[in-house]
Amino acid sequence: MKQHYDTFWNKLEDERFNEWKQQLPLLIDTALHPEGNGNLPRWLDAMKRVQCFEANMPFDLNQSAITVAQNSPLNEAEKLELESALREFHPWRKGPFSIHDIFIDTEWHSDWKWDRVRPHLANLKGRKVLDIGCGSGYHLWRMAGEGTELAVGVDPSLLFMCQFLVLKHFIGEKIPAYFLPLTLEQLPVSKKGGAFDTVFSMGVLYHRRSPIDHIYELKNQLLPGGEMVLETIVVPEEHGQLLVPGERYAQMRNVWFLPSVKELTHWLERCGMQNVRCVDIDQTSIKEQRTTDWMTWNSLETFLDPEDHNKTIEGYPAPLRAVMVCNKPK
């Protein structure tokens, strides 16, 4: 896994990344310690099986399914071996992907979210982007596919990192996309200010005990004038200013604050962000998030009121996701 960073350090030439170059190696070494996750040996064995297949294959990052090795040259036995290895990384939550014509039908139609978000963003070509809570890296690949100078995903899940590295093996080093198995809170903050043109946080804010601190931490990674893209669950305006769920929300234990769009706008402006606007709001459907052959556990339909999908099983408003876009002052 550590070889993933061999080319990464060379991408951090900007002096704004000095603290990253000094502090990240130890943080990554700690995150990748074998005792950190009991499943890691199994995933590493599966990764070795994947790496037996040829690297640097043709790819397309601009389709709904991230695609590598379309019209695969593999025979049926080889495809079965590859699929067996890929299934060791269950559950596949964010995607979809197609690898050697093996379609990985992930829990989430992450392409649907990207289609809602992308029309409202600045041109990503030549930009440095940071994706917080990147999961398997689906959106990271879509960003990189638009010609970003650097695309960095951050997520503490080693399973998600392995899923990302599966794609990285087949795509190779031609695309400057990298995964850090860390949290936003662990990222060093440059003494000269942030280094990224665009920072994404999609599906993270409601898991944070201190959402205001999360917004400030995102802001700290942005260049002056940079763009923040914040996607999170909100409550309908008629429900009130803020929902603080009980022990669970849609069966999730770690949901803390669900503001209205108006309240979330106030939070962002209070944190000093400018040009704050809600560019999309959409209720998650059971077609967008569902159980599949590649994620066989319970999914959204189980977490909603069976008689009324506009409510969670606990009786709260069903997940309504807003996309906020704003800018750090120049």
Phi and psi in degrees as a GROMACS rama.xvg file:
@    title "Ramachandran Plot"
@    xaxis  label "Phi"
@    yaxis  label "Psi"
@TYPE xy
-64.502  -25.4974  LYS-2
-66.0507  -15.9052  GLN-3
-57.3102  -25.9887  HIS-4
-97.0613  1.9231  TYR-5
-57.5735  -40.1658  ASP-6
-93.1634  -14.7267  THR-7
-64.4286  -45.0051  PHE-8
-60.4314  -32.1861  TRP-9
-70.0907  -17.5709  ASN-10
-82.3043  -8.65783  LYS-11
-100.974  50.5404  LEU-12
-77.1857  -29.2212  GLU-13
-58.9746  134.534  ASP-14
-62.9778  -17.2273  GLU-15
-67.5023  -15.7035  ARG-16
-96.5637  10.2537  PHE-17
-56.4312  -44.9016  ASN-18
-66.1415  -34.0511  GLU-19
-62.1881  -47.4386  TRP-20
-64.3198  -32.0029  LYS-21
-78.8848  -36.8718  GLN-22
-103.847  -28.0774  GLN-23
-65.4698  -39.532  LEU-24
-53.6086  -45.2345  PRO-25
-67.6914  -40.6365  LEU-26
-61.6381  -41.1289  LEU-27
-69.7671  -42.7441  ILE-28
-57.3122  -42.1867  ASP-29
-65.1422  -43.3941  THR-30
-64.034  -32.3236  ALA-31
-93.2629  10.5078  LEU-32
-60.7334  133.098  HIS-33
-55.7799  -26.849  PRO-34
-82.3879  -2.21218  GLU-35
-72.4924  -25.9038  GLY-36
-151.803  122.488  ASN-37
-65.1403  -18.7293  GLY-38
-85.3731  -10.3584  ASN-39
-58.7818  -43.3121  LEU-40
-57.2934  -40.504  PRO-41
-64.6421  -42.422  ARG-42
-66.841  -36.8938  TRP-43
-67.1468  -36.5591  LEU-44
-63.5324  -42.8311  ASP-45
-64.308  -36.0108  ALA-46
-64.4163  -38.5189  MET-47
-62.1337  -37.2883  LYS-48
-65.8247  -41.488  ARG-49
-62.4364  -40.5512  VAL-50
-72.6186  -5.62365  GLN-51
-73.4724  -15.5715  CYS-52
-92.5066  149.607  PHE-53
-55.7557  135.772  GLU-54
-89.4529  176.817  ALA-55
55.3344  54.2416  ASN-56
-91.5779  161.208  MET-57
-58.8946  145.361  PRO-58
-145.474  162.647  PHE-59
-140.766  114.484  ASP-60
-96.6556  3.36771  LEU-61
-114.547  17.8857  ASN-62
-100.77  166.63  GLN-63
-56.8453  -42.9711  SER-64
-99.6093  122.934  ALA-65
-58.5557  123.117  ILE-66
-120.253  129.107  THR-67
-129.879  142.739  VAL-68
56.9123  49.5846  ALA-69
-65.1095  150.771  GLN-70
55.3587  56.0015  ASN-71
-54.735  139.29  SER-72
-82.4742  -2.93775  PRO-73
-71.4236  146.942  LEU-74
-82.9115  175.717  ASN-75
-63.4685  -38.4562  GLU-76
-65.3821  -40.6577  ALA-77
-66.7369  -39.7815  GLU-78
-63.5918  -39.9044  LYS-79
-63.8649  -39.6019  LEU-80
-65.571  -43.6371  GLU-81
-64.8  -44.3159  LEU-82
-62.808  -39.2159  GLU-83
-59.5825  -42.5565  SER-84
-66.0496  -42.7619  ALA-85
-63.2604  -34.0824  LEU-86
-71.439  -14.4135  ARG-87
-66.9979  -16.5335  GLU-88
-95.4957  19.7043  PHE-89
-62.0403  139.274  HIS-90
-91.4855  139.465  PRO-91
-90.7072  108.59  TRP-92
-97.994  -43.574  ARG-93
-111.079  130.835  LYS-94
177.306  -152.564  GLY-95
-94.5986  172.097  PRO-96
-135.237  155.671  PHE-97
-133.644  117.308  SER-98
-124.212  115.954  ILE-99
51.8417  42.7236  HIS-100
66.0408  12.4417  ASP-101
-91.9809  113.789  ILE-102
-87.6471  119.689  PHE-103
-97.0615  100.122  ILE-104
-86.5318  93.2327  ASP-105
-75.4384  165.58  THR-106
-56.8859  -44.5847  GLU-107
-99.6945  138.905  TRP-108
-82.256  76.7652  HIS-109
-63.2663  -23.3089  SER-110
-64.3348  -31.7762  ASP-111
-66.2377  -41.8094  TRP-112
-63.1432  -44.1597  LYS-113
-60.5896  -39.5593  TRP-114
-64.1818  -29.4193  ASP-115
-79.6492  -34.0997  ARG-116
-83.3432  -45.6108  VAL-117
-55.9322  -40.3654  ARG-118
-61.9785  -14.7928  PRO-119
-102.609  5.84409  HIS-120
-102.487  160.338  LEU-121
-66.7802  162.092  ALA-122
-59.5078  126.711  ASN-123
-87.3992  -9.23281  LEU-124
-61.2957  127.309  LYS-125
78.0916  4.7794  GLY-126
-96.8695  155.812  ARG-127
-95.2194  123.781  LYS-128
-124.198  147.929  VAL-129
-126.607  126.791  LEU-130
-116.683  108.416  ASP-131
-88.7429  131.944  ILE-132
69.3569  47.0334  GLY-133
-75.675  -8.85357  CYS-134
59.6445  -138.239  GLY-135
-71.8126  -7.08199  SER-136
97.2391  11.8277  GLY-137
-54.6081  -52.9605  TYR-138
-66.9639  -30.5615  HIS-139
-60.5242  -43.3504  LEU-140
-65.8327  -37.3448  TRP-141
-65.7665  -39.5216  ARG-142
-63.037  -47.5939  MET-143
-62.6843  -32.5355  ALA-144
-64.829  -16.0346  GLY-145
-93.4434  8.4939  GLU-146
91.1945  29.2246  GLY-147
-63.4696  147.222  THR-148
-70.2726  -35.2386  GLU-149
-154.206  132.179  LEU-150
-126.707  116.269  ALA-151
-118.249  123.41  VAL-152
-104.131  143.815  GLY-153
-128.937  122.946  VAL-154
-162.416  133.378  ASP-155
-75.7408  -8.78671  PRO-156
-75.0415  120.038  SER-157
-72.8133  -25.6169  LEU-158
-64.9912  -45.8455  LEU-159
-61.688  -37.4636  PHE-160
-62.4111  -43.1506  MET-161
-61.8487  -41.9108  CYS-162
-62.0135  -41.5083  GLN-163
-61.4426  -43.7264  PHE-164
-69.1403  -24.6946  LEU-165
-59.0936  -48.8171  VAL-166
-66.1338  -39.0619  LEU-167
-61.86  -37.1214  LYS-168
-58.8214  -47.3725  HIS-169
-77.3532  -32.5309  PHE-170
-80.7471  -36.2709  ILE-171
85.8309  -165.335  GLY-172
-91.546  5.2046  GLU-173
-65.9734  -26.6967  LYS-174
-106.52  122.559  ILE-175
-79.9513  67.2729  PRO-176
-117.85  135.858  ALA-177
-141.364  153.363  TYR-178
-120.538  128.153  PHE-179
-109.983  120.029  LEU-180
-80.7527  60.2099  PRO-181
-133.902  -177.956  LEU-182
-110.152  162.651  THR-183
-57.3218  -39.0304  LEU-184
-63.201  -25.1904  GLU-185
-82.9261  -16.6802  GLN-186
-67.6575  132.17  LEU-187
-61.9591  150.224  PRO-188
-109.941  125.656  VAL-189
-66.1263  139.372  SER-190
-66.8253  -20.1856  LYS-191
-96.4548  8.26324  LYS-192
98.1772  176.664  GLY-193
-64.4445  167.987  GLY-194
-124.014  -0.987142  ALA-195
-107.51  143.149  PHE-196
-77.773  -34.296  ASP-197
-137.979  134.554  THR-198
-123.741  127.557  VAL-199
-107.01  139.966  PHE-200
-138.131  102.069  SER-201
-121.748  114.357  MET-202
79.5575  30.7535  GLY-203
-121.288  -40.1208  VAL-204
-53.7592  -41.7581  LEU-205
-71.6496  -10.8413  TYR-206
-90.0993  -4.25295  HIS-207
-94.6685  130.613  ARG-208
-67.1457  -27.7618  ARG-209
-124.555  88.5125  SER-210
-64.445  -30.5903  PRO-211
-65.9416  -43.1461  ILE-212
-60.6122  -38.7788  ASP-213
-60.8076  -43.7406  HIS-214
-63.066  -43.393  ILE-215
-63.5813  -39.4064  TYR-216
-65.9501  -36.6148  GLU-217
-64.303  -46.2075  LEU-218
-58.9786  -38.3599  LYS-219
-64.5156  -21.7411  ASN-220
-90.1581  -3.12718  GLN-221
-94.1639  142.544  LEU-222
-67.4318  154.542  LEU-223
-54.7842  130.926  PRO-224
85.8419  -5.99718  GLY-225
-66.2907  163.882  GLY-226
-105.952  131.345  GLU-227
-106.613  131.982  MET-228
-117.995  112.85  VAL-229
-119.948  115.511  LEU-230
-115.958  128.774  GLU-231
-156.361  166.258  THR-232
-77.0164  134.901  ILE-233
-126.077  170.917  VAL-234
-108.531  150.357  VAL-235
-58.1083  146.848  PRO-236
-55.2056  -37.0505  GLU-237
-68.8233  -14.3467  GLU-238
-81.2046  -16.553  HIS-239
121.698  -172.511  GLY-240
-75.3349  -37.7524  GLN-241
-159.527  138.015  LEU-242
-113.108  125.293  LEU-243
-111.58  99.1191  VAL-244
-64.2604  165.063  PRO-245
-76.3587  -143.472  GLY-246
-60.7305  -33.008  GLU-247
-138.024  150.854  ARG-248
-132.115  120.037  TYR-249
50.2369  40.2912  ALA-250
70.2979  2.8678  GLN-251
-89.8567  130.931  MET-252
-81.0705  -26.7174  ARG-253
-103.161  48.909  ASN-254
-113.425  122.513  VAL-255
-110.185  -53.8918  TRP-256
-134.239  126.972  PHE-257
-121.622  99.7321  LEU-258
-85.0926  165.795  PRO-259
-76.067  166.063  SER-260
-60.6564  -40.3741  VAL-261
-60.9456  -42.7864  LYS-262
-68.9503  -40.2633  GLU-263
-64.1447  -38.3616  LEU-264
-58.9625  -43.232  THR-265
-61.95  -42.9009  HIS-266
-58.1643  -48.4256  TRP-267
-63.8053  -41.8505  LEU-268
-68.5026  -37.6014  GLU-269
-64.26  -28.8752  ARG-270
-83.2708  4.23684  CYS-271
91.5933  10.0775  GLY-272
-81.0563  150.605  MET-273
-117.519  164.485  GLN-274
54.2397  43.3939  ASN-275
-76.8511  127.381  VAL-276
-148.963  148.614  ARG-277
-93.0586  117.334  CYS-278
-101.692  -13.0232  VAL-279
-161.127  144.531  ASP-280
-142.977  131.34  ILE-281
-152.412  132.308  ASP-282
-83.3463  126.617  GLN-283
-64.7482  130.138  THR-284
-101.283  163.054  SER-285
-75.7378  -2.34812  ILE-286
-90.6053  -24.4923  LYS-287
-84.1623  -34.1776  GLU-288
-128.547  113.65  GLN-289
-156.605  165.119  ARG-290
-71.1705  138.159  THR-291
-137.663  -179.765  THR-292
-68.1398  -18.0039  ASP-293
-105.412  -0.721163  TRP-294
-149.416  88.1181  MET-295
-89.2249  1.06408  THR-296
-81.2935  175.697  TRP-297
-60.5729  147.173  ASN-298
-134.871  -160.378  SER-299
-53.9892  -43.1135  LEU-300
-56.5735  -35.4373  GLU-301
-69.893  -23.9769  THR-302
-93.5564  -0.918167  PHE-303
-105.57  158.057  LEU-304
-60.3095  120.589  ASP-305
-62.1681  -22.1549  PRO-306
-92.4919  -17.1316  GLU-307
-153.298  100.975  ASP-308
-72.8848  2.43797  HIS-309
-85.9516  0.704938  ASN-310
-129.27  149.45  LYS-311
-75.1354  170.08  THR-312
-64.2654  -20.7864  ILE-313
-87.294  -8.03185  GLU-314
99.1289  3.79853  GLY-315
-81.7662  164.59  TYR-316
-58.4744  138.535  PRO-317
-62.7091  158.336  ALA-318
-54.9358  117.671  PRO-319
-117.44  116.535  LEU-320
-106.578  126.25  ARG-321
-108.906  143.541  ALA-322
-109.258  116.116  VAL-323
-106.587  136.517  MET-324
-126.186  135.76  VAL-325
-156.601  176.596  CYS-326
-131.343  145.52  ASN-327
-76.7981  137.491  LYS-328
-57.8867  146.19  PRO-329
